[in-house]
């Protein structure tokens, strides 16, 4: 039996493989954390925009077209003024502040539909997506103005 000299170790052919595996898993874990954090940010922004769209739609549904209403041509629902609905939605968004912008206000009979949008500020993956025009998130809400 031959003895190895003191202080010398046997060189293992697989030395350092575990380190590479740990580094690989750490990179995957960090990528997953980045995706989860950014997805959470996007979901929170979507919920905020949905709330803003609801409020803007309710404000817009209060903009009654007075001429048809007072001339007796109102029918079963309040006639809405498209310009007034847009102005009411803009006023609502301005009153709550923030960076959301009004994309569309559509009035059809007694229903108004409002679409708002905002650019998501994704903290980790945002630097990549901003190079491709950012990440826009939109929300849509509708409100009716029935009589009675």
C-alpha positions as YAML, in Angstrom:
chain: A
units: angstrom
residues:
- id: 1
  name: UNK
  ca: [0.00, 0.00, 0.00]
- id: 2
  name: UNK
  ca: [1.40, 3.34, -0.97]
- id: 3
  name: UNK
  ca: [0.83, 6.32, 1.16]
- id: 4
  name: UNK
  ca: [0.23, 9.76, -0.09]
- id: 5
  name: UNK
  ca: [2.47, 12.45, 1.21]
- id: 6
  name: UNK
  ca: [0.94, 14.52, 3.98]
- id: 7
  name: UNK
  ca: [-0.78, 17.68, 2.74]
- id: 8
  name: UNK
  ca: [-1.56, 16.35, -0.73]
- id: 9
  name: UNK
  ca: [-5.08, 15.40, -1.65]
- id: 10
  name: UNK
  ca: [-6.33, 13.17, -4.34]
- id: 11
  name: UNK
  ca: [-7.51, 15.21, -7.35]
- id: 12
  name: UNK
  ca: [-11.14, 14.39, -7.99]
- id: 13
  name: UNK
  ca: [-12.28, 14.34, -11.62]
- id: 14
  name: UNK
  ca: [-15.64, 15.89, -10.63]
- id: 15
  name: UNK
  ca: [-14.25, 18.65, -8.46]
- id: 16
  name: UNK
  ca: [-16.29, 21.87, -8.72]
- id: 17
  name: UNK
  ca: [-19.38, 20.28, -10.30]
- id: 18
  name: UNK
  ca: [-21.52, 21.02, -7.26]
- id: 19
  name: UNK
  ca: [-20.49, 24.68, -7.39]
- id: 20
  name: UNK
  ca: [-21.67, 24.96, -10.98]
- id: 21
  name: UNK
  ca: [-24.94, 23.26, -10.08]
- id: 22
  name: UNK
  ca: [-25.52, 25.64, -7.16]
- id: 23
  name: UNK
  ca: [-24.76, 28.68, -9.35]
- id: 24
  name: UNK
  ca: [-27.17, 27.40, -12.01]
- id: 25
  name: UNK
  ca: [-29.95, 26.88, -9.47]
- id: 26
  name: UNK
  ca: [-29.29, 30.33, -7.98]
- id: 27
  name: UNK
  ca: [-29.67, 31.95, -11.41]
- id: 28
  name: UNK
  ca: [-32.93, 30.07, -12.01]
- id: 29
  name: UNK
  ca: [-34.21, 31.06, -8.56]
- id: 30
  name: UNK
  ca: [-33.37, 34.73, -9.14]
- id: 31
  name: UNK
  ca: [-35.13, 34.66, -12.52]
- id: 32
  name: UNK
  ca: [-38.24, 33.15, -10.90]
- id: 33
  name: UNK
  ca: [-38.21, 35.81, -8.18]
- id: 34
  name: UNK
  ca: [-37.96, 38.52, -10.83]
- id: 35
  name: UNK
  ca: [-40.92, 37.11, -12.75]
- id: 36
  name: UNK
  ca: [-43.06, 36.76, -9.60]
- id: 37
  name: UNK
  ca: [-42.28, 40.28, -8.39]
- id: 38
  name: UNK
  ca: [-43.04, 41.81, -11.79]
- id: 39
  name: UNK
  ca: [-46.20, 39.75, -12.26]
- id: 40
  name: UNK
  ca: [-47.41, 40.91, -8.85]
- id: 41
  name: UNK
  ca: [-46.74, 44.52, -9.81]
- id: 42
  name: UNK
  ca: [-48.70, 44.08, -13.04]
- id: 43
  name: UNK
  ca: [-51.66, 42.48, -11.21]
- id: 44
  name: UNK
  ca: [-51.75, 45.30, -8.66]
- id: 45
  name: UNK
  ca: [-51.69, 47.91, -11.44]
- id: 46
  name: UNK
  ca: [-54.48, 46.06, -13.26]
- id: 47
  name: UNK
  ca: [-56.64, 46.11, -10.11]
- id: 48
  name: UNK
  ca: [-55.96, 49.82, -9.62]
- id: 49
  name: UNK
  ca: [-56.87, 50.54, -13.24]
- id: 50
  name: UNK
  ca: [-60.07, 48.50, -12.92]
- id: 51
  name: UNK
  ca: [-61.07, 50.60, -9.92]
- id: 52
  name: UNK
  ca: [-60.27, 53.82, -11.80]
- id: 53
  name: UNK
  ca: [-62.23, 52.64, -14.83]
- id: 54
  name: UNK
  ca: [-65.23, 51.81, -12.61]
- id: 55
  name: UNK
  ca: [-65.19, 55.27, -11.06]
- id: 56
  name: UNK
  ca: [-64.75, 57.00, -14.40]
- id: 57
  name: UNK
  ca: [-67.61, 54.98, -15.94]
- id: 58
  name: UNK
  ca: [-69.91, 55.87, -13.02]
- id: 59
  name: UNK
  ca: [-69.00, 59.54, -13.34]
- id: 60
  name: UNK
  ca: [-69.55, 59.42, -17.10]
- id: 61
  name: UNK
  ca: [-72.95, 57.73, -16.65]
- id: 62
  name: UNK
  ca: [-74.11, 60.82, -14.76]
- id: 63
  name: UNK
  ca: [-73.68, 63.07, -17.80]
- id: 64
  name: UNK
  ca: [-77.25, 63.32, -19.03]
- id: 65
  name: UNK
  ca: [-78.09, 64.85, -22.39]
- id: 66
  name: UNK
  ca: [-80.53, 67.51, -21.26]
- id: 67
  name: UNK
  ca: [-82.27, 68.34, -24.54]
- id: 68
  name: UNK
  ca: [-83.78, 64.86, -25.14]
- id: 69
  name: UNK
  ca: [-84.54, 64.52, -21.44]
- id: 70
  name: UNK
  ca: [-86.52, 67.74, -21.13]
- id: 71
  name: UNK
  ca: [-88.23, 67.36, -24.49]
- id: 72
  name: UNK
  ca: [-89.84, 64.12, -23.33]
- id: 73
  name: UNK
  ca: [-87.86, 61.80, -25.59]
- id: 74
  name: UNK
  ca: [-86.00, 60.06, -22.77]
- id: 75
  name: UNK
  ca: [-87.72, 56.68, -22.96]
- id: 76
  name: UNK
  ca: [-86.84, 54.01, -20.41]
- id: 77
  name: UNK
  ca: [-83.30, 55.23, -19.90]
- id: 78
  name: UNK
  ca: [-81.49, 58.49, -19.46]
- id: 79
  name: UNK
  ca: [-79.98, 59.78, -22.70]
- id: 80
  name: UNK
  ca: [-76.25, 60.31, -22.27]
- id: 81
  name: UNK
  ca: [-74.20, 63.12, -23.72]
- id: 82
  name: UNK
  ca: [-70.99, 61.68, -25.30]
- id: 83
  name: UNK
  ca: [-68.99, 64.91, -24.87]
- id: 84
  name: UNK
  ca: [-70.22, 65.29, -21.30]
- id: 85
  name: UNK
  ca: [-69.39, 61.65, -20.55]
- id: 86
  name: UNK
  ca: [-65.82, 62.11, -21.82]
- id: 87
  name: UNK
  ca: [-65.42, 65.32, -19.81]
- id: 88
  name: UNK
  ca: [-66.80, 63.65, -16.65]
- id: 89
  name: UNK
  ca: [-64.43, 60.68, -17.05]
- id: 90
  name: UNK
  ca: [-61.46, 63.03, -17.55]
- id: 91
  name: UNK
  ca: [-62.49, 65.08, -14.51]
- id: 92
  name: UNK
  ca: [-62.73, 61.95, -12.41]
- id: 93
  name: UNK
  ca: [-59.28, 60.73, -13.45]
- id: 94
  name: UNK
  ca: [-57.82, 64.17, -12.78]
- id: 95
  name: UNK
  ca: [-59.43, 64.29, -9.33]
- id: 96
  name: UNK
  ca: [-57.93, 60.98, -8.21]
- id: 97
  name: UNK
  ca: [-54.49, 61.77, -9.59]
- id: 98
  name: UNK
  ca: [-52.03, 59.22, -10.86]
- id: 99
  name: UNK
  ca: [-50.66, 58.52, -14.29]
- id: 100
  name: UNK
  ca: [-53.57, 56.59, -15.81]
- id: 101
  name: UNK
  ca: [-54.79, 57.99, -19.09]
- id: 102
  name: UNK
  ca: [-58.20, 57.82, -20.69]
- id: 103
  name: UNK
  ca: [-58.10, 55.73, -23.85]
- id: 104
  name: UNK
  ca: [-61.74, 55.56, -24.87]
- id: 105
  name: UNK
  ca: [-65.21, 56.67, -23.83]
- id: 106
  name: UNK
  ca: [-68.00, 55.03, -25.80]
- id: 107
  name: UNK
  ca: [-71.67, 55.93, -25.29]
- id: 108
  name: UNK
  ca: [-74.32, 53.56, -26.60]
- id: 109
  name: UNK
  ca: [-77.92, 54.31, -25.59]
- id: 110
  name: UNK
  ca: [-77.92, 54.26, -21.77]
- id: 111
  name: UNK
  ca: [-74.51, 52.59, -21.35]
- id: 112
  name: UNK
  ca: [-71.12, 54.23, -21.22]
- id: 113
  name: UNK
  ca: [-67.89, 52.22, -21.53]
- id: 114
  name: UNK
  ca: [-64.59, 53.65, -20.34]
- id: 115
  name: UNK
  ca: [-61.12, 52.29, -21.11]
- id: 116
  name: UNK
  ca: [-58.10, 53.49, -19.12]
- id: 117
  name: UNK
  ca: [-54.46, 52.52, -19.53]
- id: 118
  name: UNK
  ca: [-51.15, 52.99, -17.80]
- id: 119
  name: UNK
  ca: [-47.61, 51.82, -18.36]
- id: 120
  name: UNK
  ca: [-46.47, 49.22, -15.87]
- id: 121
  name: UNK
  ca: [-43.31, 50.05, -13.97]
- id: 122
  name: UNK
  ca: [-41.92, 46.55, -13.64]
- id: 123
  name: UNK
  ca: [-39.06, 46.76, -11.15]
- id: 124
  name: UNK
  ca: [-36.93, 43.83, -12.29]
- id: 125
  name: UNK
  ca: [-37.83, 42.85, -15.86]
- id: 126
  name: UNK
  ca: [-38.85, 46.41, -16.73]
- id: 127
  name: UNK
  ca: [-35.48, 47.32, -18.12]
- id: 128
  name: UNK
  ca: [-35.86, 44.60, -20.73]
- id: 129
  name: UNK
  ca: [-39.49, 45.37, -21.64]
- id: 130
  name: UNK
  ca: [-38.96, 49.14, -21.79]
- id: 131
  name: UNK
  ca: [-36.61, 48.57, -24.69]
- id: 132
  name: UNK
  ca: [-39.64, 47.16, -26.52]
- id: 133
  name: UNK
  ca: [-42.00, 50.13, -25.83]
- id: 134
  name: UNK
  ca: [-42.81, 49.13, -22.24]
- id: 135
  name: UNK
  ca: [-45.74, 47.19, -20.88]
- id: 136
  name: UNK
  ca: [-49.14, 48.84, -21.20]
- id: 137
  name: UNK
  ca: [-51.98, 47.58, -19.02]
- id: 138
  name: UNK
  ca: [-55.59, 48.50, -19.76]
- id: 139
  name: UNK
  ca: [-58.88, 48.16, -17.93]
- id: 140
  name: UNK
  ca: [-62.44, 48.52, -19.21]
- id: 141
  name: UNK
  ca: [-65.61, 49.29, -17.26]
- id: 142
  name: UNK
  ca: [-69.20, 50.02, -18.18]
- id: 143
  name: UNK
  ca: [-72.04, 51.76, -16.37]
- id: 144
  name: UNK
  ca: [-75.73, 52.16, -17.21]
- id: 145
  name: UNK
  ca: [-78.12, 54.96, -16.42]
- id: 146
  name: UNK
  ca: [-81.59, 53.40, -16.31]
- id: 147
  name: UNK
  ca: [-84.59, 55.42, -15.19]
- id: 148
  name: UNK
  ca: [-86.32, 54.17, -12.09]
...
